[in-house]
Amino acid sequence: MGAAYNEMKVRGSRAFVAETFERVQEQDRYENGHSYSGGFGMAEGLSFSPCTFSDEQMASTWLADNAQKWGPAIAVKVGSETDQLWMIGAWCSC
C-alpha cells in the first residue's frame, strides 16, 4: 500500500486546532470511506510537536520528514509565540 502526504493550516488555540482536525477527519471518512483513502481520515489522531518554525516552508519540510504512515498527524506552530498559526502534516495510507 502507498501513502499520500496531506497538509493543512489552522489558526487558533491548541484546543481549536484539535477540534478542527477531528472534524476534518470525520468529513474525510464520510466522503472517502474508512480505509486506504489517502486523506486525513487515515491518520491515527493528532499529536502536537513542541517545535516552532519561523516560516511555513521549514515547517512543511519538517512535517513531511517526521510524520509516519499509520501514525498520527503532527501539528507544529509557525511564527511567533503570539501568532496562532499551526501547520498539520500526515502521511496517510492509500
N, C-alpha and C positions, 0 to 999 in steps of 0.2 A: 504494500500500500504506500501511497505517496503522502505528501503533506503540502499544504498551502500556507504561506505566511500572510497573516492578517494584522492590520494595524489601525488604530483609531485614536482620536484625541478627544479629551473631555475636560471641560473647565468646571471646577467646583471643589468642594471639600472631598476628603477621602471617602466619607460615607456616601456622598452623592455619586462619586465615581463607581463605587461598588454597586450601588443600586442601579445605575445606568447600565453598567456592564451586564448585570443579571438580566435586565430587560432585553438587551441586545441578544444575549444567548437564547432566551426564551423565544424571541421573534425568529432567530435563525433556525432553531429547531422546528418551529411551527411551519416555516416556509420551505425548509430543505430536508426535514427528517432528522432522525436521532442518531444516524451513523454515517460516517465517511462523507460528509457533505463538504468538508474543506472550510467551513465557516467557524465563527467564534463559538457556535454551539457545541463544537467538539472539544473545546478546552475544558480542563478539569478545574473550573473555577477561576479565581483571580488572586494573585499574590502581589503584594506591594514591596518593591525594592527600596532600600534606603538610599539608592543612588539618585543624585540630582544632576542634570545636564544643563549646560549653558545654551545649547541650541538643539533644535529638533533633529537635525541630521545626525549628530552624535548620539542622541537618544535612540533614533531609529536603528543605527548600526549596532549599538549595544544590545537592543532588544532582539534583533534578528540573530545575533551571535549567541545569546544566552537563553532564549526561550527553547523549550524542548517539546517535541511531538509527544502527545499523550499527557503532557504536564499542564499546569495552569498557565493562563495568560499572565503576563507580568506588566505591572504599572510602574512607571518612573515619572518623577517630577521634572519639568522642564522650565528653566528660568530661575528667577529669584525666589526667595522664601515667601514673599508676599504674593507672587503670581500663583494662580490656581490652575495652571495647565498641566495635565497629565497625559502621557502617551502610553498606550497599551499595545502590546505585541504578543502574538502567539503563532506557533506552528501547529496547524490544525489538520487532522487526518482527513484524507480524501481518497 
